[in-house]
C-alpha cells in the first residue's frame, strides 16, 4: 500500500464513507426563530427571576394593625398616582411572612411591602394624624411625598400604534411581494425574470430515454445538445449554432416533455418559463422580464432558454388593435424579437419554444435567424404508440403474456398524454375490481371510458326510448359495415356513457390523405342513425345532434376548403395564416356563399338518400341487429359479420382488426 493510499484510508470513517466528504449544511436562518427565543426568554425570566410586587392592603389594616403595633418604618405618598406605599420594619417582617412569601417569589425585603389607594392627600393626612394622637413626636410616622412617571405605560401608549402600523405595512408588503415579485420576492423586483434555472447541480431525472416515439424530433433536438457539448466539431467546418427551435404539434404529444429531456441531457444551464410569465398587470413588466431573462442567459452562456406556450406573447401584431388600446403584449414581443436577433449578439444562447398554435404566431418570430428550425411533433403512429406504451407500462403490474402490440393497434389517434391516461385508468379499474394484475379487459374498459365516458347503467330509460336508441345505433353499424370506404366498426353499445345514450366504436385507418369517396362514405355512416329512425318509426328524434353537426362541418369543409364541390371545384377559402380570424367579412361574395350552401345541402341530401336506400335494402338485417342490441346491449364486429357477411373493403386498419380476431379477441373497442 502506498503512503497516498494509507492517507486516503485514514479519511474513511467506520461506515465506509470518507470523512469530510459531505459538508454539514446548517438549516436556513429564519427570523421567526428569533421572535420565539425572545418570547420564551421573557416568560422564563418572568417565571423564575421576577419578584412579587407590593401587596395591596387598605387604610384600616394599616391604621389598626401596622401603626398600632409599630411595624411601619415609613409611608411614601405618590401624588400623581393616588397611592401610598407602606414599608415594614425589618424586625417585623416575620409577622407578615405568610403573606409576603419566601424565596425567589417573595416581596423584596427593601420594600415597599404593601400599598393602598387614597382619595385625597388632605384627608389621608388628617386620618394619619388622628391615628397617631397618642404617640410622641419621635414615634410618629410622617409621610414622604413623590412624583413618579410610568414610563412603560407611556412607551406602550405611543409606540404600540406605531408598531401596529409598521406590522400591517410589512404584512401588505409581503403579500404584494408574493404576487408581484420575481426571484427575490420583492415588489421592486417585479421586472425580474421568473425563469426557473436547471444546471449541473439541479436534479433533473428525465432524459431522451424517457421520451418514447418522436424519433425525428429527437434527432434535431439532440443535434442542438451535441453542438453545445462539442461545438468545435461543427465550427471547424464553418457551421453556426442554430439560434432557436420551435416545437409545434397538437396538445399532449410531448413537446414540454422533450424540453425536460433536453434539460436533463445537456450539461449546460437551462432556463425554463411559460409565455404567460411575461404577462403582468404593470406596464412595461413583460419587456423588462425579457431583458432580464436574456441578461441572465448571457452570463451563463452557453445555455438553453425554453419558453412554453409562446403563443401567449408571440401572437401576430396589429390584428386586434381596434379592440384594445393596451399594447403591452406587443411591447413584450418586440423586446423578444430584439433579444433573439437584434443589434446585440446572443452568442451561445439557444431558444427553445413550444406551442400548438403556430398559425397565429407573428411572422417576424418565425423567420430564419430567430427560430431557425420548426420541429413538428405529430400524433404518434403505431410503432411510436408501442414505444410510448412500453414507457408508461413500466410501473404497472400486468398479467402474464400481455400483448403490448394489441394496445398500440387499439389506440389510433391517441397522443402520448392520452396513452398515459389509459395506462393509469386501467390500473385504477383493476384495483377497483380487487385484481392482482392489470388485464386486457381493464385496458379496453379504460379506452371506452376515456372516449365515451363512464357507463351509466342505472340511468332510467323507457322501453320505447331504448328501442329508438337501439335502431339508431344499429343504423350506424349497418351503413358503416356495408360501405366500402367507411371506417370498420368494432363495437356498438346502447349503454349510456357520459351525455350520450349509445355509442359505436370504429378503428379509423391511419392515412395521410382522404379521398372524396372516403369522406362521402363516412358522412353516409354518420347519417345512418337518423335514417334508421325514419325508416323504422317514420319519425325522427333529437338523438342525431352530434351526427348532424359532424356531417354539416364535413360537408362545408369539402366545398369551402378542399375544393371537392362541383360548382366551386378546385377553390379553397381556407386561410392557414390565421388572418381571417379577425376579419369582419367573409373572403367570398354573397352569391358564392349561396352556392356553397346549395352544394352543402345537395351533398348531405345525397348522403342521407344513400343511407336510407342501404337500410331499406337490408331491413331484415337491421331488425336482427337492433333486436340483438336490445338483448345484449353490446355487440361486436363478429356479430355484424354473422348477419351481413364479411366486409368488402380490405383497408390497413381492417387487416389489423382481423388479426385481433384471429388472436381470440372478442371485446375490441377504440
Secondary structure, 3 states (H helix, E strand, C coil): CCHHHHHHHHCECCCCCECCCCCCCCCCCCHHHHHHHHHHHHHHHHHHCCCECCEECCHHHHHHHHHCCCCEEEEEEEHHHCEEEEEECHHHHHHHHHHHCCHHHCECCCCCCEEEECCCHHHHHHHHHHHCCCCCCCCCCCCEEECCCCHHHHHHHHHHHHHHHHHHHHHHHHHHHHHHCCCCCCHHHCCCCCCEEECCCCCCCCCHHHCCCCHHHHHHHHHHHHHHHCCHHHHCCCCCCCCEEEEECCCCCCHHHHHHHHHHHCCCEEEEEEHHHHCCCCCCHHHHHHHHHHHHHHHCCCEEEEEECCHHHHECCCCCCCCCCCCHHHHHHHHHHHHHHCCCCCCCEEEEEEECCHHHECHHHHCCCCCCEEEECCCCCHHHHHHHHHHHCCCCCECCCCCHHHHHHHCCCCCHHHHHHHHHHHHHHHHHCCCCCECHHHHHHHHHHHHHCCECCCCCCCHHHHHHHHHHHHHHHHHHHHCCCCCEEEEEECCCECCECCEEEEECCCCCCCCHHHHHHHHHHHCHHHHHHHHHHCCCCHHHHHHHHHHHHHHHHHHHHCCCCCCCCCCCCCCCCCHHHHCCCCCCCHHHHHHHHHHHHHHHHHHHHHHHHHHHHCHHHHHHHHHHHHHHCEEEHHHHHHHHCCCCCCCHHHHHHHHHHHCCCCCCCC
